[in-house]
Amino acid sequence: MVVPVDRAAPPTSTSAADGADAAGPRTRAARGGLLNYLRAQRYRLAAGMALGLLGSVLALAQPLAAKLVIDRLSAEEPILTAVTVLSLLVLGGALTSGLGHFVLQAAAENAVWTERRRLISRLLRLRVSVVEETGPGDLIARVTTDTTLLRQTAHQAVASCVTGALSIVATLVLMSTLDPLLLAATVAVAGVAAAGSAVAAPRIGKATLEVHTALGGIGAGLERALGAFRTVKAAVAEHREAERLQESADHARRMGLKAAGWEATSATASAVVVQIAFLVVLGIGGARVASGALPVSALVAFLLYVFALGPRVAQLAEGVNQVQIAAAAVTRIEQVRTLETERTRALVPAHGSPAVGSPPIPGVEFRSVTFSYGQDQPGVLHDVSLRLPGSSGLTAVVGPSGAGKSTLFCLLEGFHDPDSGDILVDGTDIRALSLSDLRGTIGYVEQDSAALHGTVRENLTLGRHDATAGQIAEALSLARLETVVARLPHGVDTRVGHRGAHLSGGERQRLAIARALLRQPRILLLDEATSHLDGVNEAQLNATLRDIAQRTTVIAIAHRLSTVRTAQRIIVMDSGRVVGTGTHGSLLRTCPLYQDLSGGGAFA
Ligand SMILES: Nc1ncnc2c1ncn2[C@@H]1O[C@H](COP(=O)(O)OP(=O)(O)OP(=O)(O)O)[C@@H](O)[C@H]1O
């Protein structure tokens, strides 16, 4: 399921009747966000707009130069100078407008570049639970599609609004010098266009936001289907998945058509208004010329201004529409800012932590830890206390499915915070450590750990970019992977496919173990890390892990009796509680659940 990022105010379906709501606080906030987004590029934007305005001024002077040419022709005077001025105005206007356009594009490109970098870095700092709940596909769409929309619209929106409005004012001023009566008639007609635009603009913004919310849904749906591609195919569920996605595509289309409809209405209204203004001016102006109140050249110049006004009115209307579209993109981008990121610093001072006071012991300790995955979720760990000394052999954690074993590791990694209780690593409360320091001491091999798209080497050095060839070879050897890699066509530089699809399940597990070992962690967490291995490889790897456990805290969640029975220490968990601790032999005598697990065939 794709959870909308903005859960406080999820986008809802729209209707023409509720379009006016779009101008509410949310849109106003988005417009504020749009201005913030553009603020860093204000100098480039100002330069681009100044050039655009200069281009408009030069274009506006053209009818006056045309009037001069006509007046000179009527008076049978030489027209060379007037024609030269007119030509220079045409050329200069085109060049400055073109340059202004480029500078605005550059401003937009820079603004979106900064925004994308910021978003990328924020997304990778999000809390694990947030990404798991939101769905990566929708988040990806915000960095790609929404920033592209912003790039395409923002600069144009601001430039069109500012240059459109200023050139309309300048045109009206110039018109007023020719004939105030004709100007009054033109302004009255133009007022109708402004009213039409005010009705259309918020509806365009709302429909655009819906389009992009639907596109985000498509991204999330595709990520879901392609991320489990084999499962989808094996279940013959391509059609169902496609239908789910097509529903989002249908919604995007409906909303896109709605936005296009309002845009077309707004543009058509502007064009019709200009035509009407032209006819009104022609009628009134013609009468005034006939009565001798207005020279013909002034009427021609005025009509040229009416024509010049048309594109400027259209530019302003387009600018207002683009502001709505850009604001929709900003809304979706801004929602990412509301998502919770991981802490970057320690939560408590090293000496202020409630857990400090006891002598530091190497290893891991849980003190009365209670945890649930959310306020409305059932408790997963209940008052769990454990002490796992380091360098004293392997610790195995066993228990039925759902007992909370993997959750212990998630808390140790700092993916989630306990509701109460303390977790200590080498005697230090983990809240007194930054997450990068905490995770720097831990090697974590997830259950079903996936390989990343890329080469074997890239996978191995994910957390250890400076690893030497010797260290890589050693990690491969410890993980019993060297012969596998030797057989690959390009050795460690062989690509492993999406999520390591070119490797077997056991090879992927060994790759994950080698990656963890390469970092030489103080603590090694293995979540059913050898479950896919054959007996021979597993026995060899277990021997290696037992050896590593003499100098490192190794905690393994295991379902295999072969792993469990040789562990120095076994923790038995049931329904979020520790129900037994000891060795295989002692637990067989004292722990009924362990007896069941080992006797009932729960251990493979
Ligand atoms: N991200 C999550 N959000 C909500 N509940 C979760 C989440 N992860 C796990 N749970 C729930 O927490 C409980 C403990 O899960 P956990 O993965 O820790 O069990 P486990 O003992 O490792 O099980 P298994 O042996 O099947 O891997 C389960 O009931 C599970 O449904």
The ligand as a MOL file (V3000), in Angstrom:
LIG
                    3D

  0  0  0     0  0            999 V3000
M  V30 BEGIN CTAB
M  V30 COUNTS 31 33 0 0 0
M  V30 BEGIN ATOM
M  V30 1 N 8.2900 -2.7280 10.5700 0
M  V30 2 C 7.3400 -3.3050 11.3140 0
M  V30 3 N 6.2120 -2.6570 11.5720 0
M  V30 4 C 5.2430 -3.2110 12.3220 0
M  V30 5 N 5.3430 -4.4340 12.8870 0
M  V30 6 C 6.4620 -5.1450 12.6700 0
M  V30 7 C 7.5150 -4.6160 11.8640 0
M  V30 8 N 8.5000 -5.5520 11.8210 0
M  V30 9 C 8.0750 -6.5820 12.5460 0
M  V30 10 N 6.8640 -6.3540 13.0600 0
M  V30 11 C 6.1000 -7.2280 13.9370 0
M  V30 12 O 6.8740 -7.4300 15.1130 0
M  V30 13 C 6.7890 -8.7640 15.5590 0
M  V30 14 C 8.2080 -9.3470 15.7270 0
M  V30 15 O 8.8170 -9.3790 14.4550 0
M  V30 16 P 10.3210 -9.8750 14.2820 0
M  V30 17 O 10.6700 -9.7080 12.8600 0
M  V30 18 O 11.1660 -9.2280 15.2960 0
M  V30 19 O 10.1470 -11.4200 14.6370 0
M  V30 20 P 11.1980 -12.5940 14.5020 0
M  V30 21 O 11.2370 -13.2680 15.8100 0
M  V30 22 O 12.4680 -12.0960 13.9590 0
M  V30 23 O 10.4550 -13.5040 13.4430 0
M  V30 24 P 11.0590 -14.4540 12.2820 0
M  V30 25 O 11.7420 -15.6100 12.9620 0
M  V30 26 O 9.8320 -14.8990 11.5450 0
M  V30 27 O 11.9650 -13.6090 11.4740 0
M  V30 28 C 5.9780 -9.5160 14.5160 0
M  V30 29 O 4.6860 -9.6840 15.0460 0
M  V30 30 C 5.9170 -8.6040 13.3340 0
M  V30 31 O 4.6870 -8.6820 12.6850 0
M  V30 END ATOM
M  V30 BEGIN BOND
M  V30 1 1 1 2
M  V30 2 1 2 3
M  V30 3 2 2 7
M  V30 4 2 3 4
M  V30 5 1 4 5
M  V30 6 2 5 6
M  V30 7 1 6 7
M  V30 8 1 6 10
M  V30 9 1 7 8
M  V30 10 2 8 9
M  V30 11 1 9 10
M  V30 12 1 10 11
M  V30 13 1 11 12
M  V30 14 1 11 30
M  V30 15 1 12 13
M  V30 16 1 13 14
M  V30 17 1 13 28
M  V30 18 1 14 15
M  V30 19 1 15 16
M  V30 20 2 16 17
M  V30 21 1 16 18
M  V30 22 1 16 19
M  V30 23 1 19 20
M  V30 24 2 20 21
M  V30 25 1 20 22
M  V30 26 1 20 23
M  V30 27 1 23 24
M  V30 28 2 24 25
M  V30 29 1 24 26
M  V30 30 1 24 27
M  V30 31 1 28 29
M  V30 32 1 28 30
M  V30 33 1 30 31
M  V30 END BOND
M  V30 END CTAB
M  END
